[in-house]
């Protein structure tokens, strides 16, 4: 019962780590929602409300004529799903349990598992909601066709990856500047309502306005996703390489920052929040 079990090999260690991440991911998903169906339903309702709100806004302002040639709701959902996946992952990683959490008192648990489970739990809910909503829309309302579905889905994963990288950087500095991280996270999520570019396409922007948005990795991911989803749209002012390189750079910085912060873990951090 009180034996200290150690992995016998690298393969055994990897399997044990994957198993621990799986169980931590399940706990992360069910932590805020005791019922799995309710967790999926609430997330789907949020996405549906976003889509309907933007649909009504575009209809009232007469902006539907400026859309891409193709299904208008698919155009809206291509931006909204990437936006929600990005900000939900960022929020989940920032809120992941740190080195001073009570869960870290258990020997196999560590902060990397906590971060990975929070990110994967967020991705699971978003991807499941995406497939359910698109299936219902395709079967019950209007059949649609995605030009390059695998490439378009990879842009969703790229948006999730950049959210993970940014969230990890914020998590690393959270114990040192908790108020700043909380304010910055809120401002970043609200700013991306417009800065993500989900309401317009990059090809329609003049150079002066394009400079206001092309710094954002999510802007590039959404525009590239629409290029893969619609056969008649060819994104000229964005690239998928930019968010990938930015995500990798921020991930490395976040891992180094998290490692440094972990060396100074203190139970008093929880009292400052």
Backbone as numpy.savetxt, mean C-alpha at the origin, in Angstrom:
# Nx Ny Nz CAx CAy CAz Cx Cy Cz
9.05 -28.37 27.67 8.22 -27.16 27.67 9.08 -25.91 27.67
10.18 -25.95 28.44 11.02 -24.77 28.56 12.33 -24.94 27.79
12.33 -25.85 26.82 13.54 -26.06 26.04 13.72 -24.94 25.03
14.96 -24.61 24.77 15.29 -23.58 23.79 15.56 -24.27 22.45
14.56 -24.26 21.56 14.68 -24.95 20.29 15.35 -24.04 19.27
16.37 -24.58 18.61 17.08 -23.83 17.59 16.92 -24.53 16.23
16.80 -23.75 15.16 16.70 -24.38 13.83 17.94 -25.22 13.54
17.72 -26.36 12.91 18.83 -27.26 12.63 19.59 -26.89 11.36
18.96 -26.21 10.44 19.60 -25.86 9.18 19.02 -24.54 8.68
19.61 -24.04 7.60 19.11 -22.80 7.02 17.72 -22.99 6.43
17.47 -24.16 5.85 16.13 -24.43 5.31 15.10 -24.48 6.42
15.45 -25.14 7.51 14.55 -25.21 8.66 14.30 -23.81 9.22
15.33 -23.00 9.27 15.18 -21.63 9.76 14.28 -20.82 8.85
14.43 -20.97 7.53 13.60 -20.23 6.58 12.14 -20.66 6.69
11.90 -21.96 6.81 10.53 -22.46 6.94 9.90 -21.95 8.23
10.66 -21.96 9.32 10.15 -21.46 10.60 9.82 -19.96 10.50
10.65 -19.20 9.79 10.40 -17.78 9.63 9.14 -17.53 8.80
8.98 -18.29 7.71 7.79 -18.14 6.87 6.53 -18.50 7.65
6.61 -19.56 8.44 5.45 -19.95 9.25 5.09 -18.88 10.27
6.11 -18.29 10.88 5.86 -17.24 11.86 5.27 -16.00 11.20
5.76 -15.64 10.01 5.20 -14.51 9.27 3.74 -14.77 8.92
3.44 -16.00 8.53 2.05 -16.35 8.19 1.12 -16.14 9.38
1.51 -16.69 10.53 0.65 -16.56 11.71 0.55 -15.10 12.17
1.65 -14.36 12.07 1.61 -12.95 12.44 0.74 -12.15 11.47
0.73 -12.55 10.19 -0.12 -11.87 9.20 -1.58 -12.12 9.51
-1.93 -13.36 9.85 -3.31 -13.67 10.23 -3.72 -12.85 11.45
-2.83 -12.76 12.42 -3.13 -11.95 13.60 -3.30 -10.49 13.24
-2.46 -9.99 12.30 -2.56 -8.59 11.90 -3.88 -8.29 11.21
-4.35 -9.24 10.38 -5.62 -9.04 9.68 -6.80 -9.07 10.64
-6.76 -9.99 11.58 -7.90 -10.17 12.49 -7.81 -9.31 13.74
-6.72 -8.54 13.88 -6.54 -7.73 15.08 -7.60 -6.63 15.19
-7.88 -5.97 14.06 -8.85 -4.87 14.08 -10.25 -5.32 13.69
-10.37 -6.53 13.12 -11.67 -7.06 12.72 -11.75 -8.51 13.15
-12.60 -8.80 14.14 -12.73 -10.16 14.60 -13.33 -11.07 13.57
-14.15 -10.53 12.68 -14.79 -11.31 11.63 -14.12 -11.03 10.30
-13.62 -12.09 9.64 -12.90 -11.90 8.38 -13.80 -11.32 7.29
-15.07 -11.75 7.25 -16.00 -11.23 6.25 -16.28 -9.75 6.49
-16.35 -9.35 7.74 -16.57 -7.94 8.04 -15.36 -7.10 7.64
-14.15 -7.64 7.83 -12.94 -6.92 7.41 -12.95 -6.69 5.91
-13.31 -7.72 5.15 -13.38 -7.57 3.69 -14.51 -6.64 3.29
-15.68 -6.79 3.93 -16.83 -5.95 3.58 -16.59 -4.48 3.85
-15.98 -4.15 4.99 -15.74 -2.74 5.31 -14.74 -2.12 4.34
-13.72 -2.89 3.95 -12.74 -2.37 2.99 -13.36 -2.21 1.61
-14.23 -3.14 1.22 -14.91 -3.03 -0.06 -15.83 -1.81 -0.08
-16.52 -1.57 1.02 -17.42 -0.42 1.08 -16.64 0.88 0.95
-15.45 0.94 1.55 -14.63 2.14 1.42 -14.23 2.38 -0.02
-13.81 1.30 -0.71 -13.43 1.44 -2.11 -14.63 1.82 -2.98
-15.78 1.22 -2.71 -16.98 1.54 -3.49 -17.40 2.99 -3.28
-17.34 3.46 -2.04 -17.69 4.86 -1.75 -16.75 5.81 -2.48
-15.45 5.48 -2.49 -14.48 6.30 -3.24 -14.86 6.37 -4.71
-15.14 5.21 -5.31 -15.47 5.16 -6.74 -16.73 5.96 -7.04
-17.77 5.76 -6.22 -19.03 6.47 -6.45 -18.87 7.97 -6.26
-18.08 8.37 -5.26 -17.88 9.79 -5.02 -17.19 10.46 -6.20
-16.15 9.83 -6.72 -15.44 10.41 -7.87 -16.29 10.34 -9.14
-17.11 9.29 -9.27 -17.99 9.19 -10.43 -19.00 10.34 -10.44
-19.59 10.61 -9.28 -20.54 11.72 -9.18 -19.84 13.05 -9.43
-18.64 13.22 -8.88 -17.92 14.47 -9.05 -17.57 14.71 -10.52
-17.10 13.67 -11.21 -16.76 13.80 -12.62 -18.02 14.09 -13.45
-19.14 13.47 -13.07 -20.38 13.69 -13.82 -20.89 15.11 -13.63
-20.85 15.60 -12.38 -21.35 16.95 -12.10 -20.48 18.01 -12.76
-19.15 17.81 -12.71 -18.24 18.79 -13.29 -18.08 18.63 -14.80
-18.68 17.61 -15.37 -18.59 17.41 -16.81 -17.22 17.01 -17.28
-16.49 16.23 -16.47 -15.13 15.83 -16.82 -15.05 14.43 -17.41
-16.19 13.79 -17.60 -16.16 12.44 -18.13 -15.65 12.40 -19.58
-15.81 13.50 -20.28 -15.33 13.54 -21.66 -13.82 13.56 -21.75
-13.13 13.91 -20.64 -11.67 13.98 -20.65 -11.02 12.66 -20.26
-11.82 11.61 -20.09 -11.28 10.33 -19.65 -10.63 9.61 -20.83
-10.05 8.45 -20.50 -9.48 7.61 -21.55 -10.59 6.93 -22.33
-10.30 6.53 -23.55 -11.25 5.76 -24.33 -11.32 4.36 -23.75
-12.42 4.05 -23.11 -12.57 2.77 -22.43 -13.60 2.90 -21.33
-13.67 1.91 -20.50 -14.63 1.90 -19.40 -14.27 2.97 -18.37
-15.23 3.87 -18.11 -14.94 4.99 -17.23 -14.73 4.54 -15.78
-15.55 3.61 -15.30 -15.39 3.14 -13.93 -14.08 2.37 -13.76
-13.65 1.65 -14.79 -12.36 0.97 -14.71 -11.23 1.99 -14.63
-11.40 3.11 -15.33 -10.42 4.21 -15.24 -10.34 4.74 -13.81
-11.49 4.93 -13.17 -11.50 5.41 -11.79 -10.89 4.38 -10.84
-11.30 3.12 -11.02 -10.83 2.09 -10.10 -9.33 1.83 -10.23
-8.78 2.02 -11.43 -7.34 1.82 -11.60 -6.54 2.79 -10.75
-7.07 3.98 -10.52 -6.39 4.94 -9.66 -6.72 4.75 -8.19
-7.98 4.47 -7.89 -8.42 4.38 -6.50 -7.83 3.16 -5.81
-7.78 2.02 -6.50 -7.24 0.81 -5.88 -5.75 0.96 -5.57
-4.99 1.56 -6.47 -3.57 1.77 -6.20 -3.38 2.75 -5.06
-4.19 3.80 -5.03 -4.11 4.78 -3.94 -4.40 4.13 -2.60
-5.48 3.35 -2.52 -5.84 2.71 -1.25 -4.79 1.69 -0.83
-4.27 0.92 -1.78 -3.24 -0.07 -1.45 -2.00 0.61 -0.90
-1.61 1.74 -1.51 -0.42 2.47 -1.08 -0.58 3.03 0.33
-1.65 3.78 0.56 -1.81 4.45 1.85 -2.16 3.46 2.96
-2.89 2.40 2.64 -3.22 1.40 3.66 -1.96 0.66 4.11
-1.09 0.34 3.16 0.17 -0.33 3.53 1.04 0.59 4.36
1.16 1.84 3.95 1.95 2.81 4.71 1.44 2.93 6.14
0.11 3.06 6.29 -0.48 3.20 7.62 -0.26 1.94 8.46
-0.37 0.76 7.82 -0.18 -0.49 8.56 1.26 -0.65 9.04
2.22 -0.29 8.18 3.63 -0.44 8.56 4.00 0.57 9.65
3.53 1.80 9.53 3.81 2.80 10.57 3.24 2.36 11.91
2.09 1.70 11.88 1.46 1.25 13.12 1.92 -0.13 13.58
2.92 -0.72 12.91 3.40 -2.05 13.30 4.06 -2.00 14.67
4.08 -3.14 15.33 4.66 -3.21 16.68 6.17 -3.08 16.63
6.71 -2.21 17.46 8.13 -1.93 17.49 8.88 -2.80 18.48
10.16 -2.51 18.69 11.00 -3.34 19.57 10.59 -3.30 21.04
9.85 -2.27 21.45 9.43 -2.19 22.86 8.04 -2.77 23.09
7.44 -3.35 22.05 6.11 -3.95 22.19 6.17 -5.20 23.05
5.05 -5.51 23.67 4.99 -6.71 24.52 5.16 -7.98 23.70
4.77 -7.95 22.42 4.92 -9.13 21.58 6.39 -9.51 21.38
7.28 -8.52 21.49 8.71 -8.80 21.29 9.32 -9.56 22.45
8.55 -9.76 23.53 9.05 -10.54 24.65 9.08 -12.04 24.32
8.35 -12.43 23.28 8.35 -13.83 22.85 9.56 -14.06 21.96
10.31 -15.09 22.25 11.62 -15.30 21.63 11.61 -15.33 20.11
10.69 -16.04 19.42 10.79 -16.08 17.95 10.40 -14.77 17.28
9.70 -13.91 17.98 9.17 -12.68 17.38 10.27 -11.63 17.27
10.22 -10.87 16.17 11.12 -9.72 16.01 10.42 -8.67 15.18
11.04 -7.51 15.05 10.38 -6.39 14.37 10.22 -6.64 12.87
11.13 -7.36 12.25 11.00 -7.64 10.82 9.74 -8.46 10.55
9.46 -9.44 11.40 8.25 -10.23 11.24 7.01 -9.36 11.46
7.08 -8.48 12.43 5.96 -7.57 12.69 5.68 -6.67 11.49
6.74 -6.11 10.90 6.58 -5.23 9.74 6.07 -6.01 8.53
6.65 -7.19 8.28 6.23 -8.00 7.14 4.78 -8.43 7.26
4.36 -8.81 8.45 2.98 -9.26 8.65 2.00 -8.11 8.47
2.36 -6.92 8.94 1.47 -5.75 8.76 1.32 -5.41 7.28
2.43 -5.45 6.54 2.38 -5.13 5.11 1.62 -6.19 4.33
1.88 -7.47 4.61 1.21 -8.54 3.89 -0.28 -8.61 4.24
-0.62 -8.33 5.50 -2.03 -8.30 5.88 -2.79 -7.22 5.14
-2.17 -6.05 5.01 -2.79 -4.96 4.24 -2.95 -5.34 2.78
-1.91 -5.95 2.19 -1.98 -6.36 0.79 -3.06 -7.41 0.57
-3.18 -8.35 1.49 -4.19 -9.40 1.36 -5.60 -8.81 1.29
-5.90 -7.90 2.20 -7.24 -7.30 2.22 -7.50 -6.51 0.94
-6.52 -5.75 0.48 -6.71 -4.92 -0.71 -6.86 -5.76 -1.97
-6.05 -6.78 -2.12 -6.12 -7.62 -3.32 -7.43 -8.41 -3.34
-7.84 -8.92 -2.19 -9.10 -9.65 -2.13 -10.28 -8.74 -2.47
-10.26 -7.53 -1.94 -11.31 -6.57 -2.26 -11.31 -6.22 -3.74
-10.11 -6.06 -4.31 -9.99 -5.74 -5.74 -10.64 -6.80 -6.61
-10.31 -8.06 -6.37 -10.84 -9.13 -7.20 -12.35 -9.30 -7.02
-12.83 -9.14 -5.79 -14.27 -9.28 -5.56 -15.04 -8.17 -6.26
-14.58 -6.93 -6.13 -15.28 -5.80 -6.75 -15.24 -5.90 -8.27
-14.08 -6.22 -8.84 -13.98 -6.34 -10.29 -14.82 -7.51 -10.80
-14.88 -8.60 -10.06 -15.70 -9.74 -10.49 -17.18 -9.37 -10.49
-17.64 -8.73 -9.43 -19.05 -8.32 -9.36 -19.37 -7.32 -10.46
-18.48 -6.37 -10.70 -18.72 -5.36 -11.75 -18.75 -6.01 -13.13
-17.86 -6.98 -13.37 -17.80 -7.64 -14.67 -19.03 -8.52 -14.91
-19.49 -9.23 -13.88 -20.60 -10.17 -14.04 -21.95 -9.48 -13.97
-22.10 -8.57 -13.02 -23.43 -8.00 -12.77 -23.71 -6.73 -13.56
-22.68 -6.00 -14.00 -22.92 -4.72 -14.65 -22.43 -4.71 -16.10
-21.14 -4.55 -16.32 -20.62 -4.43 -17.67 -19.37 -5.27 -17.83
-19.34 -6.19 -18.80 -18.09 -6.93 -19.07 -17.00 -5.97 -19.55
-15.81 -6.15 -19.06 -14.69 -5.29 -19.47 -13.47 -6.16 -19.73
-12.50 -5.58 -20.37 -11.27 -6.31 -20.70 -10.07 -5.45 -20.34
-9.14 -6.03 -19.63 -7.88 -5.37 -19.28 -6.83 -5.80 -20.29
-6.16 -4.84 -20.90 -5.23 -5.13 -21.99 -4.09 -6.04 -21.54
-3.40 -5.67 -20.46 -2.29 -6.47 -19.93 -2.50 -6.64 -18.42
-3.31 -7.62 -18.02 -3.68 -7.75 -16.61 -2.51 -8.02 -15.67
-1.55 -8.83 -16.10 -0.42 -9.15 -15.22 0.44 -7.91 -14.98
0.70 -7.15 -16.04 1.50 -5.94 -15.90 0.76 -4.90 -15.07
-0.56 -4.80 -15.27 -1.35 -3.84 -14.49 -1.35 -4.22 -13.01
-1.46 -5.52 -12.72 -1.42 -5.96 -11.33 -0.04 -5.74 -10.72
1.01 -5.85 -11.52 2.35 -5.58 -11.01 2.50 -4.13 -10.58
1.78 -3.21 -11.23 1.81 -1.81 -10.80 1.11 -1.63 -9.45
0.08 -2.45 -9.20 -0.55 -2.45 -7.87 0.46 -2.89 -6.82
1.22 -3.94 -7.13 2.25 -4.40 -6.21 3.34 -3.36 -6.03
3.62 -2.61 -7.10 4.64 -1.56 -7.00 4.16 -0.43 -6.10
2.88 -0.08 -6.20 2.32 0.92 -5.29 2.35 0.45 -3.85
2.08 -0.85 -3.64 2.17 -1.42 -2.29 3.62 -1.40 -1.79
4.56 -1.69 -2.65 5.97 -1.73 -2.27 6.47 -0.35 -1.86
6.10 0.68 -2.60 6.53 2.04 -2.23 5.88 2.48 -0.92
4.63 2.06 -0.69 4.00 2.36 0.60 4.72 1.68 1.74
5.17 0.43 1.51 5.96 -0.29 2.51 7.27 0.42 2.80
7.96 0.88 1.76 9.25 1.53 1.94 9.12 2.84 2.69
8.14 3.66 2.31 7.94 4.94 3.00 7.51 4.71 4.44
6.62 3.75 4.65 6.16 3.45 6.00 7.29 2.95 6.88
8.22 2.17 6.32 9.35 1.68 7.10 10.26 2.81 7.54
10.47 3.79 6.66 11.29 4.96 7.04 10.63 5.73 8.17
9.31 5.90 8.09 8.60 6.61 9.15 8.61 5.81 10.45
8.49 4.48 10.34 8.52 3.65 11.54 9.87 3.74 12.24
10.95 3.87 11.46 12.29 3.94 12.04 12.50 5.20 12.88
11.88 6.30 12.46 12.06 7.55 13.21 10.90 7.83 14.17
9.90 6.95 14.18 8.73 7.17 15.03 9.06 7.26 16.51
9.93 6.38 17.06 10.26 6.52 18.50 10.96 7.82 18.84
11.68 8.42 17.89 12.40 9.65 18.15 11.51 10.89 17.98
10.63 10.84 16.98 9.75 11.98 16.70 8.32 11.48 16.47
7.66 11.02 17.52 6.32 10.42 17.34 5.28 11.39 16.83
5.30 12.63 17.31 4.30 13.62 16.87 4.49 13.98 15.41
5.75 14.18 15.02 6.05 14.51 13.62 5.59 13.40 12.68
5.87 12.14 13.05 5.49 11.01 12.19 3.97 10.93 12.06
3.27 11.15 13.15 1.80 11.09 13.11 1.23 12.18 12.20
1.76 13.39 12.32 1.28 14.50 11.49 1.66 14.28 10.03
2.92 13.88 9.80 3.39 13.67 8.43 2.59 12.57 7.73
2.30 11.49 8.45 1.53 10.39 7.85 0.14 10.87 7.42
-0.50 11.64 8.28 -1.83 12.16 7.94 -1.77 13.11 6.76
-0.80 14.03 6.77 -0.67 14.99 5.67 -0.35 14.28 4.37
0.55 13.29 4.41 0.93 12.56 3.20 -0.27 11.82 2.60
-1.06 11.19 3.45 -2.23 10.48 2.96 -3.25 11.43 2.34
-3.45 12.59 2.97 -4.42 13.56 2.43 -3.89 14.18 1.15
-2.58 14.47 1.10 -2.01 15.10 -0.09 -2.10 14.17 -1.29
-1.99 12.87 -1.06 -2.04 11.92 -2.17 -3.43 11.78 -2.75
-4.44 12.35 -2.12 -5.76 12.39 -2.74 -5.68 13.10 -4.08
-4.78 14.09 -4.18 -4.60 14.83 -5.43 -3.27 14.49 -6.08
-2.20 14.44 -5.27 -0.85 14.25 -5.81 -0.64 12.89 -6.45
-1.51 11.90 -6.14 -1.35 10.58 -6.75 -1.75 10.57 -8.21
-2.50 11.57 -8.65 -2.89 11.65 -10.05 -3.98 10.69 -10.45
-4.76 10.22 -9.49 -5.81 9.27 -9.84 -7.00 9.92 -10.53
-7.06 11.25 -10.52 -8.18 11.95 -11.16 -7.86 12.41 -12.57
-6.63 12.23 -13.02 -6.25 12.66 -14.37 -5.10 11.78 -14.85
-4.73 11.94 -16.10 -3.63 11.17 -16.68 -2.47 12.10 -16.97
-1.26 11.55 -16.90 -0.06 12.38 -17.06 0.05 12.98 -18.45
-0.44 12.28 -19.47 -0.32 12.78 -20.84 -1.12 14.07 -21.06
-2.11 14.31 -20.22 -2.95 15.50 -20.40 -2.42 16.72 -19.66
-1.32 16.57 -18.90 -0.81 17.67 -18.09 0.24 18.46 -18.87
0.20 19.80 -18.76 1.30 20.61 -19.33 2.56 20.45 -18.50
3.71 20.79 -19.06 4.98 20.59 -18.32 5.01 21.30 -16.97
4.39 22.46 -16.87 4.41 23.19 -15.60 3.68 22.43 -14.50
2.56 21.80 -14.85 1.81 21.03 -13.86 2.42 19.65 -13.64
3.03 19.09 -14.67 3.65 17.77 -14.54 4.76 17.79 -13.50
5.48 18.91 -13.42 6.56 19.03 -12.44 6.04 18.99 -11.00
4.75 19.26 -10.80 4.17 19.25 -9.47 3.81 17.84 -9.00
3.80 16.88 -9.93 3.34 15.54 -9.58 4.38 14.45 -9.83
5.34 14.67 -10.73 6.22 13.57 -11.12 7.23 13.18 -10.05
7.28 13.89 -8.92 8.12 13.48 -7.80 7.53 12.28 -7.06
6.23 12.09 -7.24 5.50 11.10 -6.45 5.58 9.72 -7.10
6.14 8.71 -6.44 6.19 7.37 -7.04 4.82 6.80 -7.35
3.83 7.12 -6.51 2.48 6.61 -6.74 1.88 7.18 -8.02
2.21 8.41 -8.35 1.75 9.04 -9.59 2.23 8.24 -10.81
3.48 7.82 -10.79 4.03 7.03 -11.89 3.39 5.65 -11.95
3.19 5.03 -10.79 2.60 3.69 -10.77 1.18 3.70 -11.31
0.38 4.69 -10.93 -1.00 4.77 -11.41 -1.04 5.03 -12.91
-0.21 5.94 -13.39 -0.21 6.25 -14.81 0.25 5.06 -15.64
1.26 4.34 -15.17 1.71 3.15 -15.88 0.67 2.04 -15.83
-0.05 1.94 -14.72 -1.11 0.94 -14.61 -2.19 1.19 -15.66
-2.54 2.45 -15.87 -3.54 2.76 -16.88 -3.02 2.48 -18.29
-1.72 2.63 -18.48 -1.15 2.29 -19.77 -1.25 0.80 -20.05
-1.12 -0.03 -19.00 -1.26 -1.48 -19.17 -2.71 -1.92 -19.22
-3.60 -1.17 -18.57 -5.00 -1.58 -18.51 -5.78 -1.19 -19.78
-5.42 -0.06 -20.42 -6.16 0.43 -21.57 -5.30 0.32 -22.83
-5.87 -0.24 -23.86 -5.13 -0.47 -25.10 -4.87 0.84 -25.84
-5.67 1.88 -25.59 -5.55 3.14 -26.32 -4.74 4.20 -25.58
-4.13 3.85 -24.45 -3.37 4.84 -23.69 -1.92 4.41 -23.61
-1.03 5.33 -23.97 0.41 5.07 -23.95 1.08 6.15 -23.09
1.39 5.85 -21.84 1.99 6.87 -20.95 3.37 7.30 -21.41
3.51 8.61 -21.65 4.78 9.17 -22.12 5.53 9.93 -21.03
4.81 10.35 -20.00 5.42 11.22 -18.98 5.62 10.52 -17.65
5.65 9.21 -17.65 5.87 8.46 -16.41 6.64 7.18 -16.75
7.17 6.53 -15.73 7.91 5.29 -15.91 7.73 4.42 -14.69
7.77 3.10 -14.87 7.67 2.20 -13.73 9.01 2.04 -13.03
10.10 2.41 -13.70 11.41 2.27 -13.07 11.59 3.25 -11.91
11.03 4.46 -12.05 11.22 5.49 -11.00 10.67 5.03 -9.64
9.39 4.60 -9.54 8.93 4.14 -8.22 9.67 2.91 -7.72
10.13 2.05 -8.63 10.89 0.87 -8.19 12.20 1.28 -7.55
12.95 2.18 -8.19 14.24 2.61 -7.65 14.05 3.42 -6.36
13.05 4.28 -6.35 12.78 5.05 -5.13 12.38 4.12 -3.98
11.55 3.11 -4.28 11.14 2.16 -3.26 12.31 1.37 -2.70
13.22 0.92 -3.58 14.38 0.16 -3.11 15.28 1.04 -2.24
15.51 2.30 -2.67 16.36 3.19 -1.89 15.75 3.48 -0.52
14.45 3.77 -0.48 13.80 4.05 0.80 13.74 2.80 1.68
13.59 1.63 1.06 13.57 0.40 1.84 14.91 0.17 2.53
16.00 0.41 1.81 17.32 0.25 2.42 17.52 1.25 3.56
17.11 2.50 3.32 17.22 3.50 4.39 16.36 3.13 5.59
15.16 2.65 5.32 14.27 2.26 6.42 14.82 1.09 7.21
15.40 0.10 6.55 15.98 -1.04 7.26 17.17 -0.62 8.12
18.02 0.26 7.57 19.14 0.75 8.37 18.67 1.57 9.56
17.64 2.42 9.33 17.11 3.22 10.42 16.43 2.36 11.48
15.69 1.32 11.05 15.03 0.45 12.00 16.04 -0.33 12.82
17.14 -0.77 12.18 18.20 -1.49 12.90 18.85 -0.57 13.94
19.11 0.67 13.56 19.73 1.61 14.51 18.78 1.90 15.67
17.52 2.13 15.36 16.55 2.44 16.41 16.37 1.27 17.37
16.42 0.06 16.82 16.24 -1.13 17.66 17.32 -1.27 18.72
18.50 -0.72 18.45 19.59 -0.81 19.43 19.32 0.03 20.67
18.42 0.99 20.54 18.13 1.89 21.67 16.70 1.70 22.16
16.15 0.49 21.96 14.79 0.21 22.39 14.62 0.44 23.88
13.52 1.06 24.23 13.23 1.35 25.64 11.72 1.28 25.86
11.33 0.74 27.02 9.92 0.67 27.33 9.30 2.04 27.53
10.11 3.05 27.77 9.57 4.40 27.95 9.04 4.99 26.66
9.39 4.38 25.51 8.88 4.89 24.23 7.37 4.84 24.18
6.81 3.76 24.71 5.35 3.61 24.68 4.65 4.69 25.47
5.31 5.20 26.49 4.70 6.26 27.31 4.67 7.60 26.61
5.51 7.76 25.56 5.57 9.04 24.84 4.51 9.16 23.78
3.87 8.07 23.42 2.91 8.09 22.32 1.55 8.55 22.81
